[in-house]
Amino acid sequence: MANKRIVKKQIRNLCGAIADELLYASCFIESFDDEKTDKLVARAAALQINALSHCSFAFDKSRKEFDSVHEYNEARRKYNRTAFAKLNADVKAEVAAILKEMNAMLPQELRDAVKAAATE
């Protein structure tokens, strides 16, 4: 697991990259729907805000509740792994949904060209 600072930086970069791609596509693909683009950029911004707010969490037990420091550290690590795994799954699911909508907005001939280029 990376530290919180790195995770937050990755979330910002990911959401920024999604917004960039949407805005580039809106500018350079004539049939790209501007209204849907605005909604998807807003969803990417909301994803960033939501994910960043869920990065900060605290282990809800104190050292005194455990028999040893080792047990406390193990329980805290397990809690952190679980919390970051849930955050990761939530972010991946929302990114997949945004990308699916973004790909649906592409014209069919462009999708076919991208598929052909990917298979080569």
C-alpha positions in Angstrom: 0.0 0.0 0.0 1.2 3.5 -0.9 1.0 6.3 1.5 -2.0 8.7 1.5 -0.1 11.5 -0.2 0.7 9.3 -3.2 -2.8 7.9 -3.4 -4.3 11.4 -3.4 -1.9 12.5 -6.1 -2.9 9.5 -8.2 -6.5 10.3 -7.8 -6.0 13.9 -8.8 -4.0 12.8 -11.9 -6.5 10.2 -12.9 -9.5 12.5 -12.6 -7.6 15.3 -14.4 -6.6 13.0 -17.2 -10.3 11.9 -17.7 -11.4 15.6 -17.8 -8.6 16.4 -20.2 -9.5 13.6 -22.6 -13.2 14.6 -22.5 -12.4 18.3 -23.3 -9.9 17.4 -26.1 -12.5 15.1 -27.6 -15.2 17.8 -27.3 -12.9 20.2 -29.1 -11.6 18.0 -31.9 -14.5 15.6 -32.6 -17.4 17.5 -34.2 -20.1 15.0 -33.3 -19.1 14.9 -29.6 -22.0 16.1 -27.4 -21.0 19.1 -25.4 -23.8 18.8 -22.9 -22.8 15.2 -22.1 -19.2 16.2 -22.0 -20.0 18.8 -19.3 -21.9 16.2 -17.3 -19.0 13.7 -17.5 -16.4 16.3 -16.5 -18.6 17.2 -13.5 -18.8 13.5 -12.6 -15.0 13.2 -12.8 -14.7 16.3 -10.5 -17.2 14.8 -8.1 -15.3 11.5 -8.2 -12.1 13.3 -7.3 -13.8 15.2 -4.4 -15.4 12.1 -3.1 -12.3 9.9 -3.4 -10.1 12.4 -1.7 -12.5 12.8 1.1 -12.5 9.0 1.6 -8.6 8.8 1.7 -8.6 10.2 5.2 -9.8 7.7 7.7 -8.6 6.6 11.2 -8.4 3.3 12.9 -11.1 3.4 15.5 -9.3 1.4 18.3 -6.6 2.4 20.6 -3.4 0.6 21.6 -4.8 -0.2 25.1 -7.5 -2.4 23.6 -4.9 -5.0 22.5 -2.7 -7.3 24.4 0.4 -6.4 22.5 1.8 -3.8 20.1 2.1 -6.5 17.4 -1.6 -7.3 17.6 -2.5 -3.6 17.4 -0.3 -3.0 14.4 -1.7 -6.1 12.6 -5.3 -5.0 13.2 -4.5 -1.4 12.0 -2.7 -2.7 8.9 -5.7 -5.0 8.1 -8.1 -2.1 8.6 -6.1 0.2 6.3 -5.8 -2.5 3.6 -9.5 -3.0 3.7 -10.3 0.7 3.6 -7.9 1.3 0.7 -9.1 -1.7 -1.2 -12.7 -0.4 -0.9 -11.6 3.0 -2.1 -9.8 1.5 -5.0 -12.8 -0.6 -6.0 -15.1 2.4 -5.8 -12.8 4.6 -7.9 -12.3 1.9 -10.5 -16.1 1.3 -10.8 -16.8 5.0 -11.3 -13.9 5.4 -13.8 -15.2 2.5 -15.8 -18.7 3.9 -15.9 -17.4 7.3 -17.0 -15.2 5.7 -19.7 -18.1 3.6 -20.9 -20.2 6.7 -21.4 -17.3 8.5 -23.0 -16.8 5.7 -25.5 -20.5 5.6 -26.3 -20.3 9.2 -27.3 -17.6 8.5 -30.0 -18.8 8.1 -33.6 -18.9 4.5 -34.8 -16.3 5.0 -37.6 -13.9 6.4 -35.0 -14.5 3.4 -32.7 -13.9 1.0 -35.6 -10.6 2.8 -36.4 -9.5 2.6 -32.8 -10.3 -1.2 -32.6 -8.5 -1.8 -35.9 -5.4 0.1 -34.6 -5.5 -1.8 -31.3 -5.6 -5.2 -33.0 -2.5 -4.5 -35.2 
